[in-house]
Amino acid sequence: MKRLVATVLLSAWTLAASAAGTHYIMRVDGLACPYCAYGIEKKLKQIDGVQRIDVDLNKGLVQVDVAEGVELRKPQMIRLFQEAGFTFRSMKAQPE
């Protein structure tokens, strides 16, 4: 019985880990300090399905991984960055 439960749990974990979402790369102007990155991360974390956020201040890039079925839309990101005081430049989406 324990082996069956362990197998089911392992299968569920593997399935969840293999469910592919989308990786977004956004170019943003005005990111200058760690506080800027924190502000962006805080806003992005409010979106359901956001799993990972990486802000590269030197390159002006914000990378976001979202769960399968979640889509970030350009108008939504333009508004989010404007409200945070930054200038949204572009966005590319890549399947994970």
Secondary structure, 3 states (H helix, E strand, C coil): CHHHHHHHHHHHHHHHHHCCCEEEEEEEECCCCHHHHHHHHHHHCCCCCEEEEEEECCCCEEEEEECCCCCCCHHHHHHHHHHCCCEEEEEEEEEC
